[in-house]
Amino acid sequence: MAESCEALKDRFTTVDTLSLGMTDDMEAAIAAGSTMVRIGTAIFGARDYSAR
């Protein structure tokens, strides 16, 4: 993925982010070259869907 992102950066100057992963796979996403990881669960906890 990181290589694909770099190829896009070469063609499109506005590409600056590789967003991969979430709280449960954060380490793997960073190892894969992610520049943005979604960590909402780590900060706010699991969502409560019981009211729906």
N, C-alpha and C positions, 0 to 999 in steps of 0.2 A: 504494500500500500504506500509506503513512504516513497518508493521509486516512482510510482504512478503520480503521486502528488508533486514530486520534483519535476517530472515531465510536464505536468500541467502548468507549473510555475514558470517554466521556460517559455511556454506559449501564451500564457495569460498573466499579466503582471498583477492582477487583482487577487489571484489565488494566494492565500497566505496561511490557510488553516487546514489541518488534517484532523478531523474530529472522529475519533474511534473510541469505543468502550464506554462503560458505565461503572458504577461503584464496584460491582462484583468482579469485573475483569480489568480493573484499572492498571495493574502492573503489566499485564499482557499488552494492553493498548499502548502504554508508554514505550514498552520494548519494541513495538511495531512501528514506532515513530509518530504517534499521535501528538499533536500540539494542543488538543483540547479534549478533556475527558469529562463526561457528565457525571457528577458525584452527588446528586440531590439526595439519594437515599442515605449516603454517609453523613450528610449534614442534617436532614430533616427526619430521617427514619422512613420506615415503610409506609406506603399510602394506606389509608383506611377506606376500603371499598364497601364496608358494611351498610352504609347509609343509602346506597344506590339500589 
